[in-house]
Amino acid sequence: MLPDEMKFVEDEEFRINALPAQGEQSIAVQSDMKKWAQKQGMWPQEQYGEIIHYHAAARGWTQEGFSGMEIIE
């Protein structure tokens, strides 16, 4: 196989078997959550799962009867 062909095969393998990546929105929410937790005095001693729960509640993201997966029309 020629070097260009080998490079193509490697690139295709990485494309097909891609590793997960964190998106910009996820990074922004995580950064906001950390800042919020620091202001609340929860960072770093509180469990991360608890910080997620309290942050979501403070933002109004936990509403009775909603899972967060609803489609808004």
Biotite code that builds the C-alpha atoms (Angstrom):
import biotite.structure as struc

atoms = struc.array([
    struc.Atom([0.000, 0.000, 0.000], chain_id="A", res_id=1, res_name="MET", atom_name="CA", element="C"),
    struc.Atom([1.248, 3.494, -0.809], chain_id="A", res_id=2, res_name="LEU", atom_name="CA", element="C"),
    struc.Atom([1.751, 6.003, 2.039], chain_id="A", res_id=3, res_name="PRO", atom_name="CA", element="C"),
    struc.Atom([-1.207, 8.128, 0.850], chain_id="A", res_id=4, res_name="ASP", atom_name="CA", element="C"),
    struc.Atom([-3.446, 5.068, 0.805], chain_id="A", res_id=5, res_name="GLU", atom_name="CA", element="C"),
    struc.Atom([-2.309, 4.067, 4.299], chain_id="A", res_id=6, res_name="MET", atom_name="CA", element="C"),
    struc.Atom([-3.078, 7.577, 5.574], chain_id="A", res_id=7, res_name="LYS", atom_name="CA", element="C"),
    struc.Atom([-6.523, 7.413, 3.951], chain_id="A", res_id=8, res_name="PHE", atom_name="CA", element="C"),
    struc.Atom([-7.262, 4.053, 5.581], chain_id="A", res_id=9, res_name="VAL", atom_name="CA", element="C"),
    struc.Atom([-6.129, 5.346, 8.996], chain_id="A", res_id=10, res_name="GLU", atom_name="CA", element="C"),
    struc.Atom([-8.244, 8.492, 8.640], chain_id="A", res_id=11, res_name="ASP", atom_name="CA", element="C"),
    struc.Atom([-11.291, 6.439, 7.680], chain_id="A", res_id=12, res_name="GLU", atom_name="CA", element="C"),
    struc.Atom([-10.771, 4.107, 10.629], chain_id="A", res_id=13, res_name="GLU", atom_name="CA", element="C"),
    struc.Atom([-10.632, 7.068, 13.036], chain_id="A", res_id=14, res_name="PHE", atom_name="CA", element="C"),
    struc.Atom([-13.737, 8.560, 11.409], chain_id="A", res_id=15, res_name="ARG", atom_name="CA", element="C"),
    struc.Atom([-15.710, 5.316, 11.640], chain_id="A", res_id=16, res_name="ILE", atom_name="CA", element="C"),
    struc.Atom([-14.493, 4.413, 15.141], chain_id="A", res_id=17, res_name="ASN", atom_name="CA", element="C"),
    struc.Atom([-14.516, 7.950, 16.492], chain_id="A", res_id=18, res_name="ALA", atom_name="CA", element="C"),
    struc.Atom([-13.941, 8.629, 20.165], chain_id="A", res_id=19, res_name="LEU", atom_name="CA", element="C"),
    struc.Atom([-16.598, 10.588, 22.076], chain_id="A", res_id=20, res_name="PRO", atom_name="CA", element="C"),
    struc.Atom([-16.019, 14.314, 22.365], chain_id="A", res_id=21, res_name="ALA", atom_name="CA", element="C"),
    struc.Atom([-17.550, 16.907, 24.671], chain_id="A", res_id=22, res_name="GLN", atom_name="CA", element="C"),
    struc.Atom([-19.407, 19.670, 22.822], chain_id="A", res_id=23, res_name="GLY", atom_name="CA", element="C"),
    struc.Atom([-19.282, 23.421, 23.401], chain_id="A", res_id=24, res_name="GLU", atom_name="CA", element="C"),
    struc.Atom([-22.712, 23.579, 25.047], chain_id="A", res_id=25, res_name="GLN", atom_name="CA", element="C"),
    struc.Atom([-21.792, 20.828, 27.493], chain_id="A", res_id=26, res_name="SER", atom_name="CA", element="C"),
    struc.Atom([-18.539, 22.591, 28.361], chain_id="A", res_id=27, res_name="ILE", atom_name="CA", element="C"),
    struc.Atom([-20.400, 25.902, 28.895], chain_id="A", res_id=28, res_name="ALA", atom_name="CA", element="C"),
    struc.Atom([-22.975, 24.298, 31.229], chain_id="A", res_id=29, res_name="VAL", atom_name="CA", element="C"),
    struc.Atom([-20.230, 22.505, 33.167], chain_id="A", res_id=30, res_name="GLN", atom_name="CA", element="C"),
    struc.Atom([-18.274, 25.752, 33.570], chain_id="A", res_id=31, res_name="SER", atom_name="CA", element="C"),
    struc.Atom([-21.400, 27.633, 34.709], chain_id="A", res_id=32, res_name="ASP", atom_name="CA", element="C"),
    struc.Atom([-22.229, 24.840, 37.148], chain_id="A", res_id=33, res_name="MET", atom_name="CA", element="C"),
    struc.Atom([-18.746, 24.965, 38.689], chain_id="A", res_id=34, res_name="LYS", atom_name="CA", element="C"),
    struc.Atom([-18.927, 28.748, 39.147], chain_id="A", res_id=35, res_name="LYS", atom_name="CA", element="C"),
    struc.Atom([-22.387, 28.408, 40.697], chain_id="A", res_id=36, res_name="TRP", atom_name="CA", element="C"),
    struc.Atom([-21.211, 25.623, 43.053], chain_id="A", res_id=37, res_name="ALA", atom_name="CA", element="C"),
    struc.Atom([-18.221, 27.717, 44.155], chain_id="A", res_id=38, res_name="GLN", atom_name="CA", element="C"),
    struc.Atom([-20.527, 30.640, 45.013], chain_id="A", res_id=39, res_name="LYS", atom_name="CA", element="C"),
    struc.Atom([-22.770, 28.254, 46.972], chain_id="A", res_id=40, res_name="GLN", atom_name="CA", element="C"),
    struc.Atom([-19.776, 26.879, 48.894], chain_id="A", res_id=41, res_name="GLY", atom_name="CA", element="C"),
    struc.Atom([-20.349, 23.388, 47.497], chain_id="A", res_id=42, res_name="MET", atom_name="CA", element="C"),
    struc.Atom([-17.189, 23.078, 45.401], chain_id="A", res_id=43, res_name="TRP", atom_name="CA", element="C"),
    struc.Atom([-15.142, 20.852, 45.775], chain_id="A", res_id=44, res_name="PRO", atom_name="CA", element="C"),
    struc.Atom([-16.351, 19.019, 48.912], chain_id="A", res_id=45, res_name="GLN", atom_name="CA", element="C"),
    struc.Atom([-19.885, 18.126, 47.709], chain_id="A", res_id=46, res_name="GLU", atom_name="CA", element="C"),
    struc.Atom([-20.496, 15.008, 45.604], chain_id="A", res_id=47, res_name="GLN", atom_name="CA", element="C"),
    struc.Atom([-20.513, 15.888, 41.879], chain_id="A", res_id=48, res_name="TYR", atom_name="CA", element="C"),
    struc.Atom([-23.923, 14.248, 41.367], chain_id="A", res_id=49, res_name="GLY", atom_name="CA", element="C"),
    struc.Atom([-25.391, 16.401, 44.133], chain_id="A", res_id=50, res_name="GLU", atom_name="CA", element="C"),
    struc.Atom([-23.936, 19.548, 42.553], chain_id="A", res_id=51, res_name="ILE", atom_name="CA", element="C"),
    struc.Atom([-25.587, 18.582, 39.261], chain_id="A", res_id=52, res_name="ILE", atom_name="CA", element="C"),
    struc.Atom([-28.934, 18.050, 41.001], chain_id="A", res_id=53, res_name="HIS", atom_name="CA", element="C"),
    struc.Atom([-28.876, 21.310, 42.987], chain_id="A", res_id=54, res_name="TYR", atom_name="CA", element="C"),
    struc.Atom([-27.615, 23.331, 40.008], chain_id="A", res_id=55, res_name="HIS", atom_name="CA", element="C"),
    struc.Atom([-30.416, 21.991, 37.797], chain_id="A", res_id=56, res_name="ALA", atom_name="CA", element="C"),
    struc.Atom([-32.998, 22.772, 40.476], chain_id="A", res_id=57, res_name="ALA", atom_name="CA", element="C"),
    struc.Atom([-31.625, 26.306, 40.918], chain_id="A", res_id=58, res_name="ALA", atom_name="CA", element="C"),
    struc.Atom([-31.905, 26.891, 37.180], chain_id="A", res_id=59, res_name="ARG", atom_name="CA", element="C"),
    struc.Atom([-35.477, 25.581, 37.036], chain_id="A", res_id=60, res_name="GLY", atom_name="CA", element="C"),
    struc.Atom([-34.508, 22.579, 34.936], chain_id="A", res_id=61, res_name="TRP", atom_name="CA", element="C"),
    struc.Atom([-36.262, 20.076, 37.219], chain_id="A", res_id=62, res_name="THR", atom_name="CA", element="C"),
    struc.Atom([-39.988, 20.416, 36.711], chain_id="A", res_id=63, res_name="GLN", atom_name="CA", element="C"),
    struc.Atom([-42.610, 17.952, 37.880], chain_id="A", res_id=64, res_name="GLU", atom_name="CA", element="C"),
    struc.Atom([-43.913, 15.836, 35.006], chain_id="A", res_id=65, res_name="GLY", atom_name="CA", element="C"),
    struc.Atom([-41.093, 16.675, 32.585], chain_id="A", res_id=66, res_name="PHE", atom_name="CA", element="C"),
    struc.Atom([-38.136, 14.477, 31.709], chain_id="A", res_id=67, res_name="SER", atom_name="CA", element="C"),
    struc.Atom([-36.212, 17.045, 29.682], chain_id="A", res_id=68, res_name="GLY", atom_name="CA", element="C"),
    struc.Atom([-36.644, 14.973, 26.539], chain_id="A", res_id=69, res_name="MET", atom_name="CA", element="C"),
    struc.Atom([-39.900, 16.622, 25.406], chain_id="A", res_id=70, res_name="GLU", atom_name="CA", element="C"),
    struc.Atom([-40.050, 18.145, 21.944], chain_id="A", res_id=71, res_name="ILE", atom_name="CA", element="C"),
    struc.Atom([-41.237, 21.756, 21.947], chain_id="A", res_id=72, res_name="ILE", atom_name="CA", element="C"),
    struc.Atom([-43.412, 22.650, 18.965], chain_id="A", res_id=73, res_name="GLU", atom_name="CA", element="C"),
])
